[in-house]
Amino acid sequence: MQRIDTPKPLPELVYDAVLNAVCEGTLRPGERITQDGLASRLDVSRLPVGQALKRLETEGFLCPVGRRGLRVAPLSAALVRDLYGLRAGVDLIAAGEAARRCDDRFMAEGERILADGRSALAAHDVPLLISADEEFHWLIYETAANARVLEVMATQWHHTRRVMINVIDDAANQGPIWDQHERIYRAICNGNVPEAELLAREHADGACHWLQQATERLSA
C-alpha cells in the first residue's frame, strides 16, 4: 500500500486504500490487521483508520479475531454461492434491459473489451483478464440504465473482484468465459431480450459453480 499524503478527507482515503489492498490480494484472506499497524503503514493517525476499519467490517471485508483484533475475512464457497446467486438475478435483469437499450456506444465498447479479453487470454495475463471482465459487465449495467442495478452492483462488485483476484491464478480455464461473453454481447446487440437474459443467468451460474470449487480447493 502507498502512503497517503493528500489533503482530501482521510477516512474515505484510508477506506479506499485498505479496500484495494484486500481486493487486490495485498492483504490476504485471514491476515491479521491492527489499527496501529495500518496507521503506521499509511502515515496517518489512528482515528481515520479506526473509522475505515469499522466500515470494512460492516461490509464484510474484515471480521473480528480475538477480543479486539480484526483480520481479512476468509474466502469461502458459501460467500461465492451467495454473491453469485445475487449476481445471477441482477445480471439477468441488466442483460435484458441492455438488449432493449443497445446503442452504438455499447457495440463499439463491447467489441473493444472482447478484443482486450482475447488478447489477455493469448498473453496469459490474469490481471488484464480480470480487468476486462469487470469492464464487460459494467458496460452491460450502464447500458441497462437501471439505477437500482447500478446501486446494488456498486456495493457488491468489490466482493466479486476480491474472489476473482484471489482465486483465478491462471488463464487456462478462461476461454469458455470469453466465449460466453461474446454470446451475451451478440444477443444484446441483436436486441434479443430472452436470449440475453438466459445467457447472462447461465454465465453467472457457471461462474458460481467453478469458483466455489476453486475456493474449496484453496481452503482445503
Sequence and secondary structure as in RCSB ss.txt:
>XXXX:A:sequence
MQRIDTPKPLPELVYDAVLNAVCEGTLRPGERITQDGLASRLDVSRLPVGQALKRLETEGFLCPVGRRGLRVAPL
SAALVRDLYGLRAGVDLIAAGEAARRCDDRFMAEGERILADGRSALAAHDVPLLISADEEFHWLIYETAANARVL
EVMATQWHHTRRVMINVIDDAANQGPIWDQHERIYRAICNGNVPEAELLAREHADGACHWLQQATERLSA
>XXXX:A:secstr
      SS HHHHHHHHHHHHHHHTSS TT EE HHHHHHHHT  HHHHHHHHHHHHHTTSEEEETTTEEEE   
 HHHHHHHHHHHHHHHHHHHHHHHHH  HHHHHHHHHHHHHHHHHHHHT HHHHHHHHHHHHHHHHHHHT HHHH
HHHHHHHHHHHHHHHHH   STT HHHHHHHHHHHHHHHTT HHHHHHHHHHHHHHHHHHHHHHHHHHH 
